[in-house]
Amino acid sequence: MSRVKFKYPGAQNPSFLVTLPPSTENRYLRHSRQGDAFDVEFTPQADGLTHNYAIQIFDGIRTATRQVSLTCQPACQPPTGGSLQGSDSMPQGGEVVLTVTGISGQAPFSYSWEVPAGLVAIEGGSSTHNYIRLRGFTQGTHPVKVTVANGCGNRPITLAVKVNPPAGCSLSLQISNSTCVD
């Protein structure tokens, strides 16, 4: 909402008119008058453009016009939604890549990664990366957390990554007939 205040000295029972540009019609919110002072509030479109408004006051004898330019700033949208995509399981010593997807809100976003003990980041994972490559060293389930942020807020996302024991080895023995010697 934008507010414009101005005075029209000496006006007696003035009428009031706000002229809006075509792209912002019906965006006028309200006005109030106290003596010769006027207070006008607008709700212009949040489109980053500058709009010109003409405010006219007429008291039956004189007309006063004031041009006002307002630049509309979009409302800040914090990050919403999103998930960590990638495998949630790997063998011990193996790797997994996790990627943040589906985030809505006002870009640019920054990323704050929290990697627990048992996992090591080997690629990505900085404040400008929406992905991280991890290597698992310790068996168990490890919660990986990323907080996606912009100037409006933040959104934490967590995925539990399981590091499985290494695959077992197989050993094959073949026994053939043997001869015993005394």
Backbone as a printed PyTorch tensor [residue, N CA C, xyz], in Angstrom:
tensor([[[  0.8520,  -1.1690,   0.0000],
         [  0.0000,   0.0000,   0.0000],
         [  0.8960,   1.2300,   0.0000]],

        [[  0.5140,   2.2130,  -0.7870],
         [  1.2360,   3.4750,  -0.8320],
         [  0.3130,   4.5710,  -0.3470]],

        [[  0.8910,   5.5690,   0.2680],
         [  0.0980,   6.6600,   0.8240],
         [  0.6490,   7.9850,   0.3240]],

        [[ -0.2520,   8.8730,  -0.0600],
         [  0.1100,  10.2190,  -0.4950],
         [ -0.6490,  11.1970,   0.3860]],

        [[  0.0590,  12.1760,   0.9440],
         [ -0.5820,  13.2200,   1.7520],
         [ -0.3240,  14.5660,   1.0870]],

        [[ -1.3410,  15.4210,   1.0620],
         [ -1.1520,  16.7660,   0.5270],
         [ -2.2190,  17.6860,   1.1000]],

        [[ -1.9950,  18.9760,   0.9290],
         [ -2.9260,  19.9890,   1.4400],
         [ -3.4790,  20.8090,   0.2870]],

        [[ -4.7020,  21.2830,   0.4800],
         [ -5.3480,  22.1810,  -0.4650],
         [ -5.9100,  23.3310,   0.3620]],

        [[ -5.0680,  24.3230,   0.6970],
         [ -5.4860,  25.4040,   1.5940],
         [ -6.6950,  26.1740,   1.0520]],

        [[ -7.6050,  26.4880,   1.9290],
         [ -8.7420,  27.3410,   1.5900],
         [ -9.8910,  26.6290,   0.9220]],

        [[ -9.8210,  25.3350,   0.7120],
         [-10.9040,  24.6170,   0.0350],
         [-12.1170,  24.5260,   0.9520]],

        [[-13.2850,  24.7720,   0.4020],
         [-14.5390,  24.6750,   1.1380],
         [-15.3530,  23.5260,   0.5450]],

        [[-15.5610,  22.4540,   1.3140],
         [-16.3090,  21.2830,   0.8650],
         [-15.8400,  20.7690,  -0.4970]],

        [[-14.5750,  20.4630,  -0.6310],
         [-14.0830,  20.0320,  -1.9350],
         [-14.5320,  18.6170,  -2.2890]],

        [[-14.6820,  18.3870,  -3.5980],
         [-14.8810,  17.0180,  -4.0820],
         [-13.4990,  16.4470,  -4.4000]],

        [[-13.4600,  15.1560,  -4.5770],
         [-12.1710,  14.4970,  -4.6610],
         [-12.2160,  13.4740,  -5.7870]],

        [[-11.1820,  13.4060,  -6.6290],
         [-11.1290,  12.4580,  -7.7360],
         [ -9.7020,  11.9470,  -7.8840]],

        [[ -9.5630,  10.6370,  -8.0060],
         [ -8.2630,  10.0350,  -8.2870],
         [ -8.3570,   9.3830,  -9.6540]],

        [[ -7.4550,   9.7540, -10.5610],
         [ -7.4130,   9.1610, -11.8930],
         [ -6.2450,   8.1820, -11.9380]],

        [[ -6.5490,   6.9470, -12.3000],
         [ -5.5340,   5.9010, -12.3230],
         [ -5.1740,   5.5380, -13.7570]],

        [[ -3.9360,   5.0910, -13.9760],
         [ -3.5970,   4.5890, -15.3000],
         [ -4.3910,   3.3120, -15.5720]],

        [[ -4.6320,   2.9850, -16.8590],
         [ -5.4830,   1.8300, -17.1940],
         [ -5.0460,   0.5210, -16.5360]],

        [[ -3.7600,   0.2860, -16.4070],
         [ -3.2980,  -0.9950, -15.8600],
         [ -3.5310,  -1.1130, -14.3570]],

        [[ -3.9070,  -0.0310, -13.7010],
         [ -4.0860,  -0.0890, -12.2460],
         [ -5.4880,   0.3090, -11.8240]],

        [[ -6.4300,   0.2590, -12.7400],
         [ -7.7940,   0.6120, -12.3650],
         [ -8.2550,  -0.2550, -11.2000]],

        [[ -9.1080,   0.3060, -10.3950],
         [ -9.6550,  -0.3570,  -9.2130],
         [ -8.5970,  -0.6490,  -8.1500]],

        [[ -7.4970,   0.0590,  -8.1840],
         [ -6.4660,  -0.1340,  -7.1700],
         [ -6.5260,   0.9570,  -6.1050]],

        [[ -7.3700,   1.9440,  -6.3020],
         [ -7.5290,   3.0120,  -5.3270],
         [ -8.2020,   2.4180,  -4.0990]],

        [[ -7.6670,   2.6800,  -2.9450],
         [ -8.2110,   2.0780,  -1.7350],
         [ -9.1600,   3.0230,  -1.0120]],

        [[ -8.6500,   4.1630,  -0.5640],
         [ -9.5100,   5.0900,   0.1800],
         [ -8.8190,   6.4370,   0.3190]],

        [[ -9.5940,   7.4190,   0.7300],
         [ -9.0150,   8.7240,   1.0480],
         [ -9.7560,   9.2770,   2.2630]],

        [[ -9.1050,  10.1820,   2.9160],
         [ -9.7500,  10.8480,   4.0410],
         [ -9.3510,  12.3160,   4.0090]],

        [[-10.1710,  13.1370,   4.6470],
         [ -9.9120,  14.5730,   4.6550],
         [-10.0740,  15.0840,   6.0690]],

        [[ -9.1180,  15.9210,   6.4700],
         [ -9.2230,  16.6200,   7.7430],
         [ -8.8810,  18.0710,   7.4640]],

        [[ -9.9040,  18.9130,   7.4390],
         [ -9.6750,  20.3200,   7.0940],
         [ -9.2260,  20.4180,   5.6540]],

        [[ -8.0690,  21.0400,   5.4350],
         [ -7.5830,  21.1760,   4.0670],
         [ -6.5100,  20.1330,   3.7320]],

        [[ -6.3660,  19.1040,   4.5590],
         [ -5.3680,  18.0580,   4.3060],
         [ -6.0620,  16.7870,   3.8180]],

        [[ -5.4640,  16.1500,   2.8350],
         [ -5.9950,  14.9140,   2.2740],
         [ -4.9770,  13.7970,   2.4530]],

        [[ -5.4690,  12.6160,   2.7030],
         [ -4.6400,  11.4290,   2.8490],
         [ -5.2090,  10.3900,   1.8830]],

        [[ -4.4220,   9.9800,   0.9080],
         [ -4.8770,   9.0340,  -0.1090],
         [ -4.0430,   7.7660,   0.0070]],

        [[ -4.7080,   6.6140,   0.0330],
         [ -4.0070,   5.3360,   0.0850],
         [ -4.3030,   4.5520,  -1.1860]],

        [[ -3.2600,   3.9480,  -1.7410],
         [ -3.3820,   3.1550,  -2.9570],
         [ -2.9060,   1.7380,  -2.6810]],

        [[ -3.4370,   0.8000,  -3.4200],
         [ -2.8850,  -0.5520,  -3.4420],
         [ -2.5340,  -0.8550,  -4.8960]],

        [[ -1.3920,  -0.3640,  -5.3470],
         [ -1.0160,  -0.5740,  -6.7410],
         [ -0.5880,  -2.0140,  -6.9900]],

        [[ -0.5880,  -2.3850,  -8.2680],
         [ -0.1370,  -3.7210,  -8.6260],
         [  1.3120,  -3.9010,  -8.2100]],

        [[  1.6310,  -5.0890,  -7.7490],
         [  3.0090,  -5.3930,  -7.3570],
         [  3.7510,  -5.9390,  -8.5660]],

        [[  4.1160,  -5.0600,  -9.4630],
         [  4.7290,  -5.5090, -10.7060],
         [  6.0720,  -4.8700, -10.9900]],

        [[  6.6070,  -4.0920, -10.0750],
         [  7.9080,  -3.4700, -10.2710],
         [  7.8970,  -2.2900, -11.2200]],

        [[  6.7300,  -1.8840, -11.7120],
         [  6.6380,  -0.7580, -12.6380],
         [  6.2600,   0.5140, -11.8940]],

        [[  6.5140,   1.6400, -12.5380],
         [  6.1070,   2.9230, -11.9790],
         [  4.7950,   3.3290, -12.6310]],

        [[  3.8250,   3.7190, -11.8240],
         [  2.5200,   4.1540, -12.3170],
         [  2.3100,   5.6080, -11.9190]],

        [[  1.6540,   6.3490, -12.7910],
         [  1.3660,   7.7570, -12.5340],
         [ -0.1060,   7.9110, -12.1750]],

        [[ -0.3580,   8.6610, -11.1380],
         [ -1.7120,   8.9100, -10.6660],
         [ -1.9610,  10.4100, -10.7040]],

        [[ -3.1560,  10.7880, -11.1120],
         [ -3.5490,  12.1980, -11.0790],
         [ -4.6110,  12.3490,  -9.9970]],

        [[ -4.3600,  13.2330,  -9.0500],
         [ -5.3010,  13.4860,  -7.9660],
         [ -5.8550,  14.8900,  -8.1710]],

        [[ -7.1770,  15.0040,  -8.2820],
         [ -7.8120,  16.3080,  -8.4910],
         [ -8.7430,  16.6170,  -7.3280]],

        [[ -8.7100,  17.8880,  -6.9310],
         [ -9.6210,  18.3690,  -5.8980],
         [-10.3390,  19.5810,  -6.4740]],

        [[-11.6540,  19.6080,  -6.3050],
         [-12.4550,  20.7150,  -6.8160],
         [-13.3600,  21.2050,  -5.6930]],

        [[-13.3300,  22.5060,  -5.4270],
         [-14.1520,  23.0450,  -4.3440],
         [-15.3010,  23.9050,  -4.8630]],

        [[-15.6490,  23.7660,  -6.1320],
         [-16.7270,  24.5550,  -6.7150],
         [-16.2090,  25.7950,  -7.4120]],

        [[-15.0110,  26.2410,  -7.1050],
         [-14.4210,  27.4290,  -7.7240],
         [-13.1050,  27.0670,  -8.3960]],

        [[-12.2720,  26.3720,  -7.6580],
         [-10.9330,  26.0450,  -8.1580],
         [-10.7670,  24.5280,  -8.2660]],

        [[ -9.8510,  24.1440,  -9.1440],
         [ -9.4470,  22.7440,  -9.2610],
         [ -7.9450,  22.6760,  -9.0570]],

        [[ -7.5260,  21.7790,  -8.2210],
         [ -6.0960,  21.5450,  -8.0200],
         [ -5.7990,  20.1160,  -8.4450]],

        [[ -4.7230,  19.9500,  -9.1910],
         [ -4.3170,  18.6200,  -9.6440],
         [ -2.9050,  18.3460,  -9.1630]],

        [[ -2.7120,  17.1620,  -8.6840],
         [ -1.3720,  16.7550,  -8.2610],
         [ -1.0510,  15.4290,  -8.9350]],

        [[  0.1090,  15.3770,  -9.5800],
         [  0.5780,  14.1450, -10.2130],
         [  1.4410,  13.3860,  -9.2090]],

        [[  1.2100,  12.1180,  -9.1050],
         [  1.9640,  11.2820,  -8.1800],
         [  2.4730,  10.0700,  -8.9430]],

        [[  3.7450,   9.7460,  -8.7710],
         [  4.3200,   8.5310,  -9.3550],
         [  4.6590,   7.5690,  -8.2280]],

        [[  4.1840,   6.3550,  -8.3630],
         [  4.4660,   5.3270,  -7.3710],
         [  5.0810,   4.1230,  -8.0680]],

        [[  6.1650,   3.6110,  -7.5050],
         [  6.7790,   2.3990,  -8.0320],
         [  6.3280,   1.2310,  -7.1750]],

        [[  5.7780,   0.2580,  -7.8320],
         [  5.2210,  -0.8960,  -7.1330],
         [  6.2940,  -1.9570,  -6.9470]],

        [[  6.5180,  -2.3410,  -5.7160],
         [  7.4900,  -3.3960,  -5.4060],
         [  6.7360,  -4.6930,  -5.1310]],

        [[  7.1910,  -5.7940,  -5.7300],
         [  6.5120,  -7.0560,  -5.4600],
         [  6.6740,  -7.4620,  -3.9970]],

        [[  5.6540,  -8.0810,  -3.4800],
         [  5.7280,  -8.5740,  -2.1050],
         [  6.7480,  -9.7040,  -2.0460]],

        [[  7.4860,  -9.7350,  -0.9940],
         [  8.5260, -10.7500,  -0.8210],
         [  7.8730, -12.1080,  -0.5470]],

        [[  8.2970, -13.1310,  -1.2560],
         [  7.7570, -14.4750,  -1.0890],
         [  8.8360, -15.4020,  -0.5370]],

        [[  8.6870, -15.9070,   0.6940],
         [  9.6890, -16.8240,   1.2490],
         [  9.6570, -18.1610,   0.5150]],

        [[ 10.7230, -18.9520,   0.6470],
         [ 10.7300, -20.2610,   0.0030],
         [  9.6490, -21.1660,   0.5870]],

        [[  8.9660, -21.8920,  -0.2810],
         [  7.9480, -22.8510,   0.1520],
         [  8.1030, -24.1250,  -0.6630]],

        [[  7.5080, -25.1980,  -0.1580],
         [  7.5470, -26.4800,  -0.8600],
         [  8.9510, -27.0400,  -0.8940]],

        [[  9.2020, -27.8400,  -1.8920],
         [ 10.5290, -28.3860,  -2.1090],
         [ 10.7800, -29.6920,  -1.3920]],

        [[ 11.7720, -30.3980,  -1.8970],
         [ 12.1990, -31.6590,  -1.3000],
         [ 13.6330, -31.9370,  -1.7050]],

        [[ 14.2400, -32.8950,  -1.0310],
         [ 15.5660, -33.3810,  -1.4070],
         [ 15.3550, -34.6380,  -2.2320]],

        [[ 15.8460, -34.6290,  -3.4560],
         [ 15.7090, -35.7690,  -4.3520],
         [ 17.0420, -36.4840,  -4.4640]],

        [[ 17.0010, -37.7740,  -4.4960],
         [ 18.1950, -38.6000,  -4.6210],
         [ 17.9980, -39.8590,  -3.8150]],

        [[ 18.9440, -40.7630,  -3.9150],
         [ 18.8480, -42.0200,  -3.1850],
         [ 18.9840, -41.7690,  -1.6890]],

        [[ 18.1580, -42.4560,  -0.9130],
         [ 18.2540, -42.3150,   0.5400],
         [ 18.9770, -43.5090,   1.1570]],

        [[ 19.7010, -44.2640,   0.3130],
         [ 20.4220, -45.4240,   0.8030],
         [ 21.6770, -45.6330,  -0.0370]],

        [[ 22.7660, -46.0480,   0.6130],
         [ 24.0120, -46.3220,  -0.1020],
         [ 24.8330, -47.3200,   0.6970]],

        [[ 25.7280, -48.0340,   0.0160],
         [ 26.6170, -48.9200,   0.7580],
         [ 27.7120, -48.1130,   1.4400]],

        [[ 28.2940, -48.6870,   2.4700],
         [ 29.4010, -48.0190,   3.1470],
         [ 30.5080, -47.7730,   2.1270]],

        [[ 31.0100, -46.5340,   2.0800],
         [ 32.0190, -46.1430,   1.0970],
         [ 31.4140, -45.6820,  -0.2140]],

        [[ 30.1050, -45.8250,  -0.3660],
         [ 29.4250, -45.4200,  -1.5920],
         [ 29.0920, -43.9370,  -1.5900]],

        [[ 28.4820, -43.4960,  -2.6860],
         [ 28.1350, -42.0810,  -2.8400],
         [ 26.6680, -41.9220,  -3.1940]],

        [[ 26.1440, -40.7520,  -2.8650],
         [ 24.7900, -40.3750,  -3.2290],
         [ 24.7860, -38.8800,  -3.5230]],

        [[ 23.9560, -38.4660,  -4.4950],
         [ 23.7900, -37.0440,  -4.8100],
         [ 22.3700, -36.6520,  -4.4200]],

        [[ 22.2410, -35.5950,  -3.6220],
         [ 20.9420, -35.0660,  -3.2180],
         [ 20.7730, -33.6860,  -3.8400]],

        [[ 19.5860, -33.4280,  -4.3940],
         [ 19.3050, -32.1600,  -5.0650],
         [ 18.0120, -31.5700,  -4.5220]],

        [[ 18.0250, -30.2680,  -4.2440],
         [ 16.8160, -29.5560,  -3.8230],
         [ 15.9780, -29.2970,  -5.0690]],

        [[ 14.7140, -29.7290,  -5.0460],
         [ 13.8110, -29.5000,  -6.1720],
         [ 12.4800, -28.9590,  -5.6660]],

        [[ 11.7450, -28.3240,  -6.5610],
         [ 10.3800, -27.9020,  -6.2700],
         [ 10.2240, -26.7270,  -5.3310]],

        [[ 11.2510, -25.8930,  -5.1880],
         [ 11.1380, -24.7220,  -4.3090],
         [ 10.4010, -23.6030,  -5.0470]],

        [[  9.4420, -23.0030,  -4.3710],
         [  8.7500, -21.8210,  -4.8890],
         [  9.1230, -20.6390,  -4.0150]],

        [[  8.9320, -19.4450,  -4.5440],
         [  9.2520, -18.2340,  -3.7900],
         [ 10.0790, -17.3030,  -4.6400]],

        [[ 10.5690, -16.2670,  -4.0280],
         [ 11.3050, -15.2320,  -4.7440],
         [ 12.7940, -15.5590,  -4.7570]],

        [[ 13.3310, -15.7820,  -5.9710],
         [ 14.7680, -16.0300,  -6.1270],
         [ 15.5090, -14.7090,  -5.9380]],

        [[ 16.7860, -14.7270,  -5.6550],
         [ 17.6610, -15.8930,  -5.5860],
         [ 17.5760, -16.5720,  -4.2250]],

        [[ 17.9280, -17.8760,  -4.2390],
         [ 17.9480, -18.6690,  -3.0170],
         [ 19.3880, -18.9580,  -2.6150]],

        [[ 19.6020, -19.1190,  -1.3220],
         [ 20.8890, -19.6090,  -0.8260],
         [ 20.6040, -20.9030,  -0.0690]],

        [[ 21.6460, -21.7170,   0.0800],
         [ 21.4980, -23.0440,   0.6680],
         [ 22.4930, -23.2140,   1.8030]],

        [[ 22.0070, -23.6870,   2.9310],
         [ 22.8700, -23.9700,   4.0780],
         [ 22.7410, -25.4630,   4.3780]],

        [[ 23.8210, -26.2050,   4.1440],
         [ 23.8110, -27.6590,   4.2850],
         [ 24.3560, -28.0820,   5.6480]],

        [[ 23.6940, -29.0520,   6.2700],
         [ 24.1730, -29.6520,   7.5150],
         [ 24.3750, -31.1400,   7.2590]],

        [[ 25.6460, -31.5510,   7.2790],
         [ 26.0060, -32.9420,   7.0130],
         [ 26.4860, -33.5650,   8.3190]],

        [[ 25.8020, -34.6030,   8.8070],
         [ 26.1830, -35.2030,  10.0840],
         [ 27.4490, -36.0490,   9.9570]],

        [[ 28.0450, -36.3470,  11.1060],
         [ 29.1920, -37.2570,  11.1360],
         [ 28.7490, -38.5830,  10.5280]],

        [[ 29.6350, -39.2200,   9.8350],
         [ 29.3010, -40.4710,   9.1560],
         [ 29.1480, -40.2650,   7.6690]],

        [[ 28.9120, -39.0180,   7.2640],
         [ 28.8320, -38.6500,   5.8540],
         [ 29.8290, -37.5330,   5.5970]],

        [[ 30.3700, -37.5030,   4.3920],
         [ 31.3130, -36.4500,   4.0200],
         [ 30.8670, -35.8550,   2.6940]],

        [[ 30.8040, -34.5210,   2.6320],
         [ 30.4780, -33.8360,   1.3770],
         [ 31.7270, -33.8390,   0.5010]],

        [[ 31.5800, -34.3250,  -0.7280],
         [ 32.7300, -34.3500,  -1.6300],
         [ 32.5350, -33.4410,  -2.8360]],

        [[ 31.3260, -32.9030,  -3.0040],
         [ 31.0720, -31.9510,  -4.0840],
         [ 29.7890, -31.1970,  -3.7570]],

        [[ 29.7030, -29.9390,  -4.2200],
         [ 28.5160, -29.1320,  -3.9500],
         [ 28.4690, -28.7490,  -2.4810]],

        [[ 27.2690, -28.4870,  -2.0090],
         [ 27.0970, -28.2080,  -0.5920],
         [ 27.4740, -26.8110,  -0.1490]],

        [[ 27.7330, -25.8990,  -1.0910],
         [ 28.0280, -24.5200,  -0.6890],
         [ 26.7350, -23.7150,  -0.7060]],

        [[ 26.8230, -22.4550,  -0.3300],
         [ 25.6160, -21.6220,  -0.2490],
         [ 24.9880, -21.3610,  -1.6130]],

        [[ 25.7360, -21.5710,  -2.6960],
         [ 25.1800, -21.3430,  -4.0340],
         [ 24.7750, -22.6410,  -4.7210]],

        [[ 25.0270, -23.7830,  -4.0960],
         [ 24.7020, -25.0750,  -4.7120],
         [ 23.3860, -25.6310,  -4.1860]],

        [[ 22.5200, -26.0350,  -5.1180],
         [ 21.2750, -26.6770,  -4.7110],
         [ 21.4380, -28.2020,  -4.6740]],

        [[ 22.6830, -28.6780,  -4.7170],
         [ 22.9430, -30.1140,  -4.6510],
         [ 24.1590, -30.3770,  -3.7600]],

        [[ 24.2890, -31.6510,  -3.3710],
         [ 25.4510, -32.0740,  -2.5970],
         [ 25.7360, -33.5370,  -2.9300]],

        [[ 27.0010, -33.8770,  -3.1100],
         [ 27.4240, -35.2740,  -3.3060],
         [ 28.0650, -35.7250,  -1.9970]],

        [[ 27.5430, -36.8320,  -1.4740],
         [ 27.9910, -37.3310,  -0.1740],
         [ 28.6060, -38.7140,  -0.3070]],

        [[ 29.5730, -38.9840,   0.5420],
         [ 30.1380, -40.3290,   0.6650],
         [ 29.8400, -40.7980,   2.0820]],

        [[ 29.3950, -42.0580,   2.1820],
         [ 29.0380, -42.6110,   3.4830],
         [ 30.1330, -43.4700,   4.0590]],

        [[ 30.5410, -43.1750,   5.2900],
         [ 31.6060, -43.9340,   5.9380],
         [ 31.1320, -44.7280,   7.1410]],

        [[ 30.1220, -44.2580,   7.8270],
         [ 29.6710, -44.9080,   9.0500],
         [ 28.2790, -45.4870,   8.8290]],

        [[ 28.1320, -46.7710,   9.1640],
         [ 26.8340, -47.4120,   9.0150],
         [ 25.7970, -46.7200,   9.8930]],

        [[ 24.5620, -46.7030,   9.4190],
         [ 23.4720, -46.1200,  10.1900],
         [ 22.6760, -45.1390,   9.3480]],

        [[ 21.7200, -44.4970,   9.9940],
         [ 20.8650, -43.5140,   9.3250],
         [ 21.3060, -42.1210,   9.7440]],

        [[ 21.5500, -41.2810,   8.7600],
         [ 22.0950, -39.9450,   8.9990],
         [ 21.1660, -38.8880,   8.3890]],

        [[ 20.6000, -37.9670,   9.1970],
         [ 19.7320, -36.9240,   8.6420],
         [ 20.5600, -35.8100,   7.9850]],

        [[ 20.3250, -35.6090,   6.7000],
         [ 20.9700, -34.5160,   5.9630],
         [ 19.9470, -33.3910,   5.8910]],

        [[ 20.3560, -32.1950,   6.2860],
         [ 19.4350, -31.0570,   6.3140],
         [ 19.9850, -29.9430,   5.4360]],

        [[ 19.0890, -29.3350,   4.6660],
         [ 19.4300, -28.1350,   3.9110],
         [ 18.3770, -27.0900,   4.2570]],

        [[ 18.8210, -25.8720,   4.4810],
         [ 17.8990, -24.7620,   4.7060],
         [ 17.9960, -23.8480,   3.5000]],

        [[ 16.8750, -23.7020,   2.7970],
         [ 16.7970, -22.8430,   1.6200],
         [ 16.3040, -21.4810,   2.0970]],

        [[ 17.0230, -20.4170,   1.7300],
         [ 16.6740, -19.0830,   2.2350],
         [ 16.7000, -18.0550,   1.1140]],

        [[ 15.9380, -17.0000,   1.3200],
         [ 16.0310, -15.7770,   0.5180],
         [ 15.8350, -14.6180,   1.4950]],

        [[ 15.7150, -13.4110,   1.0070],
         [ 15.5640, -12.2620,   1.8900],
         [ 14.2410, -12.2210,   2.6310]],

        [[ 13.3350, -13.1550,   2.3410],
         [ 11.9960, -13.1410,   2.9310],
         [ 11.8000, -14.1860,   4.0190]],

        [[ 12.6280, -15.2070,   4.0310],
         [ 12.4630, -16.2720,   5.0120],
         [ 13.3050, -17.4730,   4.6440]],

        [[ 13.0290, -18.6070,   5.3050],
         [ 13.7790, -19.8160,   4.9930],
         [ 12.8880, -21.0390,   5.1090]],

        [[ 13.3610, -22.1320,   4.5170],
         [ 12.6140, -23.3890,   4.4970],
         [ 13.5860, -24.5340,   4.7420]],

        [[ 13.5230, -25.1870,   5.9280],
         [ 14.3830, -26.3450,   6.1700],
         [ 13.7950, -27.6060,   5.5290]],

        [[ 14.6670, -28.4290,   4.9610],
         [ 14.2690, -29.7010,   4.3540],
         [ 15.2540, -30.7550,   4.8580]],

        [[ 14.7450, -31.9080,   5.2780],
         [ 15.6060, -32.9680,   5.8060],
         [ 15.3060, -34.2810,   5.0930]],

        [[ 16.3560, -35.0560,   4.8400],
         [ 16.2170, -36.4010,   4.2890],
         [ 17.1530, -37.3130,   5.0680]],

        [[ 16.6280, -38.4400,   5.5470],
         [ 17.4530, -39.4150,   6.2620],
         [ 18.1350, -40.3180,   5.2390]],

        [[ 19.4610, -40.3550,   5.2800],
         [ 20.2430, -41.1780,   4.3600],
         [ 20.8050, -42.3590,   5.1440]],

        [[ 20.5490, -43.5530,   4.6480],
         [ 21.0070, -44.7670,   5.3320],
         [ 22.2820, -45.2690,   4.6720]],

        [[ 23.2980, -45.5080,   5.4960],
         [ 24.5440, -46.1120,   5.0240],
         [ 24.5070, -47.5720,   5.4660]],

        [[ 24.4730, -48.4620,   4.4790],
         [ 24.3720, -49.8990,   4.7360],
         [ 25.7490, -50.5160,   4.9400]],

        [[ 25.8100, -51.6540,   5.6310],
         [ 27.1020, -52.3250,   5.7720],
         [ 27.6010, -52.7460,   4.3930]],

        [[ 28.9140, -52.9040,   4.2700],
         [ 29.4320, -53.3140,   2.9710],
         [ 28.8890, -54.6920,   2.6080]],

        [[ 28.7940, -54.9240,   1.3200],
         [ 28.3170, -56.2220,   0.8610],
         [ 29.2970, -57.2910,   1.3310]],

        [[ 28.7780, -58.4290,   1.7580],
         [ 29.6330, -59.5110,   2.2490],
         [ 30.4430, -60.1320,   1.1210]],

        [[ 31.5390, -60.7210,   1.4920],
         [ 32.3930, -61.3990,   0.5210],
         [ 31.9470, -62.8540,   0.4450]],

        [[ 32.0860, -63.4370,  -0.6860],
         [ 31.7900, -64.8600,  -0.7920],
         [ 33.0860, -65.5940,  -1.0990]],

        [[ 33.2160, -66.7500,  -0.5010],
         [ 34.4080, -67.5690,  -0.6860],
         [ 33.9340, -68.9410,  -1.1100]],

        [[ 34.5170, -69.4170,  -2.1270],
         [ 34.1300, -70.7190,  -2.6370],
         [ 35.3290, -71.6670,  -2.5180]],

        [[ 35.1330, -72.8240,  -1.8760],
         [ 36.1830, -73.8350,  -1.7420],
         [ 35.7580, -75.0820,  -2.4830]],

        [[ 36.6780, -75.6170,  -3.1340],
         [ 36.3970, -76.8990,  -3.7720],
         [ 37.3220, -77.9280,  -3.1480]],

        [[ 36.7460, -79.0000,  -2.6920],
         [ 37.5400, -80.0680,  -2.0860],
         [ 37.4400, -81.2840,  -3.0010]],

        [[ 38.5810, -81.7980,  -3.3220],
         [ 38.5910, -83.0010,  -4.1590],
         [ 39.0840, -84.1800,  -3.3160]],

        [[ 38.9880, -85.3310,  -3.8680],
         [ 39.4620, -86.5070,  -3.1450],
         [ 40.9230, -86.3280,  -2.8130]],

        [[ 41.2300, -86.6340,  -1.6180],
         [ 42.6240, -86.5070,  -1.2180],
         [ 43.1310, -87.8620,  -0.7180]],

        [[ 44.4000, -87.9990,  -0.7690],
         [ 45.0300, -89.2390,  -0.3390],
         [ 45.8110, -88.9520,   0.9220]],

        [[ 45.6500, -89.8070,   1.8830],
         [ 46.3890, -89.6390,   3.1240],
         [ 47.6120, -90.5450,   3.0940]],

        [[ 48.6920, -90.0480,   3.5420],
         [ 49.9450, -90.7980,   3.5720],
         [ 50.3770, -90.9200,   5.0250]],

        [[ 50.7490, -92.1590,   5.4120],
         [ 51.2510, -92.3500,   6.7670],
         [ 52.7090, -92.1260,   6.8360]]])
